[in-house]
Amino acid sequence: MEHLAIVLVLDGSGSVGNTDFNKVKKWVKDLAAKFDISSTSLGVVQYSHYTPRYVSVNDWMLTNSVTAV
């Protein structure tokens, strides 16, 4: 199997609200759990008035990195 790199961009602006943003974070964690971490890299970026990087595509522990967010 080829290596798969995925980057998810999450809307963290105030219009989303905490409840819905938490739903999206849970969805990302559930999605990450479905991939084989030996052949998948996942990056997560939130955009708003600033852009923090939560998980780098180069992080090798996909599930642990994503679930820590």
Biopython code that builds the backbone (N, CA, C, O; Angstrom):
import numpy as np
from Bio.PDB.StructureBuilder import StructureBuilder

atoms = [
    (1, "MET", "N", (0.848, -1.178, 0.000)),
    (1, "MET", "CA", (0.000, 0.000, 0.000)),
    (1, "MET", "C", (0.893, 1.240, 0.000)),
    (1, "MET", "O", (1.914, 1.279, 0.686)),
    (2, "GLU", "N", (0.503, 2.241, -0.766)),
    (2, "GLU", "CA", (1.232, 3.496, -0.804)),
    (2, "GLU", "C", (0.942, 4.319, 0.440)),
    (2, "GLU", "O", (-0.077, 4.147, 1.109)),
    (3, "HIS", "N", (1.889, 5.232, 0.728)),
    (3, "HIS", "CA", (1.714, 6.124, 1.873)),
    (3, "HIS", "C", (0.650, 7.172, 1.530)),
    (3, "HIS", "O", (0.629, 7.706, 0.421)),
    (4, "LEU", "N", (-0.213, 7.453, 2.474)),
    (4, "LEU", "CA", (-1.286, 8.422, 2.293)),
    (4, "LEU", "C", (-1.058, 9.604, 3.224)),
    (4, "LEU", "O", (-0.861, 9.415, 4.424)),
    (5, "ALA", "N", (-1.081, 10.822, 2.687)),
    (5, "ALA", "CA", (-0.954, 12.035, 3.496)),
    (5, "ALA", "C", (-2.259, 12.812, 3.392)),
    (5, "ALA", "O", (-2.733, 13.106, 2.295)),
    (6, "ILE", "N", (-2.829, 13.138, 4.534)),
    (6, "ILE", "CA", (-4.105, 13.854, 4.599)),
    (6, "ILE", "C", (-3.906, 15.095, 5.460)),
    (6, "ILE", "O", (-3.296, 15.031, 6.528)),
    (7, "VAL", "N", (-4.427, 16.222, 4.986)),
    (7, "VAL", "CA", (-4.423, 17.446, 5.783)),
    (7, "VAL", "C", (-5.862, 17.905, 5.930)),
    (7, "VAL", "O", (-6.560, 18.112, 4.937)),
    (8, "LEU", "N", (-6.306, 18.064, 7.170)),
    (8, "LEU", "CA", (-7.654, 18.551, 7.453)),
    (8, "LEU", "C", (-7.546, 19.997, 7.928)),
    (8, "LEU", "O", (-6.698, 20.328, 8.757)),
    (9, "VAL", "N", (-8.406, 20.847, 7.397)),
    (9, "VAL", "CA", (-8.439, 22.254, 7.788)),
    (9, "VAL", "C", (-9.758, 22.487, 8.513)),
    (9, "VAL", "O", (-10.835, 22.310, 7.943)),
    (10, "LEU", "N", (-9.660, 22.888, 9.782)),
    (10, "LEU", "CA", (-10.849, 23.069, 10.617)),
    (10, "LEU", "C", (-11.151, 24.543, 10.804)),
    (10, "LEU", "O", (-10.252, 25.341, 11.069)),
    (11, "ASP", "N", (-12.409, 24.900, 10.667)),
    (11, "ASP", "CA", (-12.856, 26.274, 10.902)),
    (11, "ASP", "C", (-12.965, 26.496, 12.405)),
    (11, "ASP", "O", (-13.812, 25.898, 13.068)),
    (12, "GLY", "N", (-12.110, 27.353, 12.933)),
    (12, "GLY", "CA", (-12.128, 27.648, 14.362)),
    (12, "GLY", "C", (-12.635, 29.040, 14.661)),
    (12, "GLY", "O", (-12.414, 29.567, 15.751)),
    (13, "SER", "N", (-13.311, 29.635, 13.701)),
    (13, "SER", "CA", (-13.811, 30.994, 13.907)),
    (13, "SER", "C", (-14.971, 30.993, 14.903)),
    (13, "SER", "O", (-15.568, 29.953, 15.184)),
    (14, "GLY", "N", (-15.269, 32.151, 15.416)),
    (14, "GLY", "CA", (-16.321, 32.286, 16.413)),
    (14, "GLY", "C", (-17.693, 31.878, 15.914)),
    (14, "GLY", "O", (-18.567, 31.553, 16.718)),
    (15, "SER", "N", (-17.901, 31.887, 14.607)),
    (15, "SER", "CA", (-19.217, 31.528, 14.077)),
    (15, "SER", "C", (-19.535, 30.041, 14.247)),
    (15, "SER", "O", (-20.700, 29.650, 14.174)),
    (16, "VAL", "N", (-18.526, 29.216, 14.470)),
    (16, "VAL", "CA", (-18.747, 27.776, 14.629)),
    (16, "VAL", "C", (-19.275, 27.455, 16.022)),
    (16, "VAL", "O", (-20.189, 26.643, 16.163)),
    (17, "GLY", "N", (-18.719, 28.074, 17.036)),
    (17, "GLY", "CA", (-19.153, 27.818, 18.415)),
    (17, "GLY", "C", (-18.455, 26.613, 19.009)),
    (17, "GLY", "O", (-18.024, 25.716, 18.283)),
    (18, "ASN", "N", (-18.342, 26.591, 20.318)),
    (18, "ASN", "CA", (-17.631, 25.519, 21.016)),
    (18, "ASN", "C", (-18.274, 24.156, 20.841)),
    (18, "ASN", "O", (-17.570, 23.165, 20.644)),
    (19, "THR", "N", (-19.590, 24.086, 20.907)),
    (19, "THR", "CA", (-20.279, 22.800, 20.799)),
    (19, "THR", "C", (-20.003, 22.147, 19.456)),
    (19, "THR", "O", (-19.642, 20.971, 19.401)),
    (20, "ASP", "N", (-20.168, 22.890, 18.378)),
    (20, "ASP", "CA", (-19.944, 22.327, 17.051)),
    (20, "ASP", "C", (-18.468, 22.050, 16.793)),
    (20, "ASP", "O", (-18.134, 21.065, 16.134)),
    (21, "PHE", "N", (-17.577, 22.903, 17.302)),
    (21, "PHE", "CA", (-16.146, 22.658, 17.122)),
    (21, "PHE", "C", (-15.737, 21.372, 17.835)),
    (21, "PHE", "O", (-14.916, 20.616, 17.315)),
    (22, "ASN", "N", (-16.290, 21.117, 19.003)),
    (22, "ASN", "CA", (-16.007, 19.862, 19.711)),
    (22, "ASN", "C", (-16.527, 18.656, 18.946)),
    (22, "ASN", "O", (-15.909, 17.591, 18.980)),
    (23, "LYS", "N", (-17.659, 18.806, 18.253)),
    (23, "LYS", "CA", (-18.174, 17.721, 17.412)),
    (23, "LYS", "C", (-17.206, 17.424, 16.275)),
    (23, "LYS", "O", (-16.959, 16.263, 15.949)),
    (24, "VAL", "N", (-16.661, 18.471, 15.678)),
    (24, "VAL", "CA", (-15.704, 18.295, 14.584)),
    (24, "VAL", "C", (-14.432, 17.625, 15.095)),
    (24, "VAL", "O", (-13.890, 16.743, 14.430)),
    (25, "LYS", "N", (-13.951, 18.032, 16.268)),
    (25, "LYS", "CA", (-12.759, 17.397, 16.836)),
    (25, "LYS", "C", (-13.003, 15.908, 17.087)),
    (25, "LYS", "O", (-12.122, 15.086, 16.834)),
    (26, "LYS", "N", (-14.174, 15.562, 17.575)),
    (26, "LYS", "CA", (-14.493, 14.142, 17.788)),
    (26, "LYS", "C", (-14.513, 13.401, 16.457)),
    (26, "LYS", "O", (-14.027, 12.274, 16.370)),
    (27, "TRP", "N", (-15.065, 14.018, 15.425)),
    (27, "TRP", "CA", (-15.108, 13.400, 14.104)),
    (27, "TRP", "C", (-13.690, 13.146, 13.588)),
    (27, "TRP", "O", (-13.414, 12.089, 13.023)),
    (28, "VAL", "N", (-12.795, 14.114, 13.782)),
    (28, "VAL", "CA", (-11.409, 13.957, 13.347)),
    (28, "VAL", "C", (-10.751, 12.793, 14.088)),
    (28, "VAL", "O", (-10.065, 11.976, 13.474)),
    (29, "LYS", "N", (-10.956, 12.714, 15.391)),
    (29, "LYS", "CA", (-10.392, 11.604, 16.179)),
    (29, "LYS", "C", (-10.936, 10.262, 15.701)),
    (29, "LYS", "O", (-10.182, 9.298, 15.564)),
    (30, "ASP", "N", (-12.233, 10.196, 15.450)),
    (30, "ASP", "CA", (-12.843, 8.950, 14.966)),
    (30, "ASP", "C", (-12.301, 8.587, 13.585)),
    (30, "ASP", "O", (-12.030, 7.418, 13.311)),
    (31, "LEU", "N", (-12.143, 9.582, 12.721)),
    (31, "LEU", "CA", (-11.602, 9.355, 11.383)),
    (31, "LEU", "C", (-10.167, 8.843, 11.466)),
    (31, "LEU", "O", (-9.810, 7.885, 10.779)),
    (32, "ALA", "N", (-9.348, 9.469, 12.297)),
    (32, "ALA", "CA", (-7.944, 9.075, 12.437)),
    (32, "ALA", "C", (-7.817, 7.638, 12.919)),
    (32, "ALA", "O", (-6.890, 6.930, 12.523)),
    (33, "ALA", "N", (-8.724, 7.209, 13.756)),
    (33, "ALA", "CA", (-8.666, 5.851, 14.296)),
    (33, "ALA", "C", (-8.898, 4.786, 13.226)),
    (33, "ALA", "O", (-8.557, 3.622, 13.435)),
    (34, "LYS", "N", (-9.471, 5.167, 12.089)),
    (34, "LYS", "CA", (-9.778, 4.212, 11.027)),
    (34, "LYS", "C", (-8.590, 3.950, 10.101)),
    (34, "LYS", "O", (-8.622, 3.006, 9.311)),
    (35, "PHE", "N", (-7.534, 4.781, 10.189)),
    (35, "PHE", "CA", (-6.398, 4.641, 9.281)),
    (35, "PHE", "C", (-5.276, 3.833, 9.915)),
    (35, "PHE", "O", (-5.094, 3.832, 11.132)),
    (36, "ASP", "N", (-4.533, 3.151, 9.059)),
    (36, "ASP", "CA", (-3.344, 2.422, 9.471)),
    (36, "ASP", "C", (-2.224, 3.441, 9.666)),
    (36, "ASP", "O", (-1.797, 4.084, 8.708)),
    (37, "ILE", "N", (-1.746, 3.590, 10.901)),
    (37, "ILE", "CA", (-0.761, 4.630, 11.185)),
    (37, "ILE", "C", (0.600, 4.342, 10.552)),
    (37, "ILE", "O", (1.444, 5.236, 10.482)),
    (38, "SER", "N", (0.822, 3.133, 10.098)),
    (38, "SER", "CA", (2.097, 2.840, 9.450)),
    (38, "SER", "C", (2.135, 3.334, 8.011)),
    (38, "SER", "O", (3.216, 3.447, 7.434)),
    (39, "SER", "N", (0.993, 3.629, 7.422)),
    (39, "SER", "CA", (0.968, 4.066, 6.024)),
    (39, "SER", "C", (0.195, 5.363, 5.817)),
    (39, "SER", "O", (-0.133, 5.711, 4.682)),
    (40, "THR", "N", (-0.101, 6.082, 6.899)),
    (40, "THR", "CA", (-0.889, 7.303, 6.802)),
    (40, "THR", "C", (-0.274, 8.410, 7.648)),
    (40, "THR", "O", (0.114, 8.191, 8.796)),
    (41, "SER", "N", (-0.191, 9.599, 7.065)),
    (41, "SER", "CA", (0.193, 10.793, 7.813)),
    (41, "SER", "C", (-0.999, 11.737, 7.801)),
    (41, "SER", "O", (-1.676, 11.888, 6.783)),
    (42, "LEU", "N", (-1.247, 12.365, 8.931)),
    (42, "LEU", "CA", (-2.387, 13.263, 9.036)),
    (42, "LEU", "C", (-1.931, 14.588, 9.617)),
    (42, "LEU", "O", (-1.240, 14.626, 10.635)),
    (43, "GLY", "N", (-2.320, 15.667, 8.968)),
    (43, "GLY", "CA", (-2.061, 17.005, 9.488)),
    (43, "GLY", "C", (-3.382, 17.668, 9.812)),
    (43, "GLY", "O", (-4.366, 17.481, 9.096)),
    (44, "VAL", "N", (-3.413, 18.443, 10.886)),
    (44, "VAL", "CA", (-4.626, 19.157, 11.279)),
    (44, "VAL", "C", (-4.264, 20.618, 11.491)),
    (44, "VAL", "O", (-3.364, 20.942, 12.266)),
    (45, "VAL", "N", (-4.976, 21.500, 10.790)),
    (45, "VAL", "CA", (-4.762, 22.935, 10.908)),
    (45, "VAL", "C", (-6.099, 23.584, 11.204)),
    (45, "VAL", "O", (-7.109, 23.260, 10.579)),
    (46, "GLN", "N", (-6.102, 24.491, 12.148)),
    (46, "GLN", "CA", (-7.307, 25.273, 12.446)),
    (46, "GLN", "C", (-7.106, 26.670, 11.889)),
    (46, "GLN", "O", (-6.044, 27.265, 12.071)),
    (47, "TYR", "N", (-8.123, 27.201, 11.208)),
    (47, "TYR", "CA", (-8.009, 28.579, 10.757)),
    (47, "TYR", "C", (-9.017, 29.447, 11.480)),
    (47, "TYR", "O", (-10.116, 29.009, 11.818)),
    (48, "SER", "N", (-8.628, 30.654, 11.703)),
    (48, "SER", "CA", (-9.439, 31.668, 12.379)),
    (48, "SER", "C", (-8.699, 32.985, 12.174)),
    (48, "SER", "O", (-8.148, 33.222, 11.099)),
    (49, "HIS", "N", (-8.678, 33.833, 13.179)),
    (49, "HIS", "CA", (-7.892, 35.061, 13.054)),
    (49, "HIS", "C", (-6.404, 34.771, 13.236)),
    (49, "HIS", "O", (-5.573, 35.627, 12.935)),
    (50, "TYR", "N", (-6.055, 33.583, 13.722)),
    (50, "TYR", "CA", (-4.681, 33.074, 13.746)),
    (50, "TYR", "C", (-4.748, 31.593, 13.387)),
    (50, "TYR", "O", (-5.828, 31.005, 13.425)),
    (51, "THR", "N", (-3.637, 30.988, 13.045)),
    (51, "THR", "CA", (-3.656, 29.610, 12.575)),
    (51, "THR", "C", (-2.665, 28.745, 13.351)),
    (51, "THR", "O", (-1.503, 28.636, 12.959)),
    (52, "PRO", "N", (-3.113, 28.129, 14.451)),
    (52, "PRO", "CA", (-2.222, 27.197, 15.155)),
    (52, "PRO", "C", (-2.157, 25.861, 14.410)),
    (52, "PRO", "O", (-3.144, 25.438, 13.807)),
    (53, "ARG", "N", (-1.024, 25.212, 14.450)),
    (53, "ARG", "CA", (-0.892, 23.869, 13.876)),
    (53, "ARG", "C", (-1.012, 22.886, 15.026)),
    (53, "ARG", "O", (-0.246, 22.963, 15.987)),
    (54, "TYR", "N", (-1.951, 21.975, 14.946)),
    (54, "TYR", "CA", (-2.149, 21.005, 16.011)),
    (54, "TYR", "C", (-1.356, 19.729, 15.787)),
    (54, "TYR", "O", (-0.684, 19.243, 16.698)),
    (55, "VAL", "N", (-1.430, 19.192, 14.595)),
    (55, "VAL", "CA", (-0.743, 17.939, 14.300)),
    (55, "VAL", "C", (-0.036, 18.089, 12.960)),
    (55, "VAL", "O", (-0.656, 18.430, 11.953)),
    (56, "SER", "N", (1.258, 17.832, 12.960)),
    (56, "SER", "CA", (2.045, 17.913, 11.737)),
    (56, "SER", "C", (1.856, 16.661, 10.904)),
    (56, "SER", "O", (1.639, 15.573, 11.436)),
    (57, "VAL", "N", (1.941, 16.825, 9.591)),
    (57, "VAL", "CA", (1.861, 15.674, 8.688)),
    (57, "VAL", "C", (3.010, 14.709, 8.977)),
    (57, "VAL", "O", (2.888, 13.509, 8.729)),
    (58, "ASN", "N", (4.112, 15.218, 9.493)),
    (58, "ASN", "CA", (5.271, 14.368, 9.769)),
    (58, "ASN", "C", (5.197, 13.640, 11.104)),
    (58, "ASN", "O", (6.065, 12.820, 11.401)),
    (59, "ASP", "N", (4.184, 13.920, 11.915)),
    (59, "ASP", "CA", (4.041, 13.198, 13.183)),
    (59, "ASP", "C", (3.778, 11.729, 12.888)),
    (59, "ASP", "O", (2.863, 11.395, 12.135)),
    (60, "TRP", "N", (4.576, 10.861, 13.480)),
    (60, "TRP", "CA", (4.477, 9.447, 13.143)),
    (60, "TRP", "C", (3.445, 8.703, 13.970)),
    (60, "TRP", "O", (3.002, 7.629, 13.565)),
    (61, "MET", "N", (3.052, 9.232, 15.104)),
    (61, "MET", "CA", (2.045, 8.560, 15.928)),
    (61, "MET", "C", (0.686, 9.181, 15.653)),
    (61, "MET", "O", (0.163, 9.928, 16.481)),
    (62, "LEU", "N", (0.115, 8.882, 14.505)),
    (62, "LEU", "CA", (-1.105, 9.518, 14.027)),
    (62, "LEU", "C", (-2.216, 9.501, 15.063)),
    (62, "LEU", "O", (-2.712, 10.563, 15.439)),
    (63, "THR", "N", (-2.609, 8.364, 15.521)),
    (63, "THR", "CA", (-3.755, 8.283, 16.420)),
    (63, "THR", "C", (-3.472, 8.990, 17.735)),
    (63, "THR", "O", (-4.324, 9.736, 18.219)),
    (64, "ASN", "N", (-2.302, 8.778, 18.327)),
    (64, "ASN", "CA", (-1.993, 9.414, 19.584)),
    (64, "ASN", "C", (-1.900, 10.923, 19.447)),
    (64, "ASN", "O", (-2.339, 11.646, 20.341)),
    (65, "SER", "N", (-1.342, 11.414, 18.355)),
    (65, "SER", "CA", (-1.229, 12.858, 18.161)),
    (65, "SER", "C", (-2.597, 13.502, 17.996)),
    (65, "SER", "O", (-2.870, 14.547, 18.586)),
    (66, "VAL", "N", (-3.440, 12.896, 17.212)),
    (66, "VAL", "CA", (-4.759, 13.472, 16.947)),
    (66, "VAL", "C", (-5.641, 13.391, 18.184)),
    (66, "VAL", "O", (-6.367, 14.343, 18.472)),
    (67, "THR", "N", (-5.606, 12.308, 18.911)),
    (67, "THR", "CA", (-6.478, 12.182, 20.066)),
    (67, "THR", "C", (-6.023, 13.067, 21.213)),
    (67, "THR", "O", (-6.793, 13.314, 22.141)),
    (68, "ALA", "N", (-4.791, 13.548, 21.169)),
    (68, "ALA", "CA", (-4.296, 14.448, 22.215)),
    (68, "ALA", "C", (-4.790, 15.873, 22.018)),
    (68, "ALA", "O", (-4.697, 16.690, 22.934)),
    (69, "VAL", "N", (-5.311, 16.182, 20.846)),
    (69, "VAL", "CA", (-5.778, 17.546, 20.544)),
    (69, "VAL", "C", (-7.057, 17.842, 21.279)),
    (69, "VAL", "O", (-7.603, 18.938, 21.152)),
]
sb = StructureBuilder()
sb.init_structure("model")
sb.init_model(0)
sb.init_chain("A")
sb.init_seg("    ")
for serial, (resi, resn, name, xyz) in enumerate(atoms, 1):
    if name == "N":
        sb.init_residue(resn, " ", resi, " ")
    sb.init_atom(name, np.array(xyz, "f"), 0.0, 1.0, " ", f" {name:<3s}", serial, name[0])
structure = sb.get_structure()
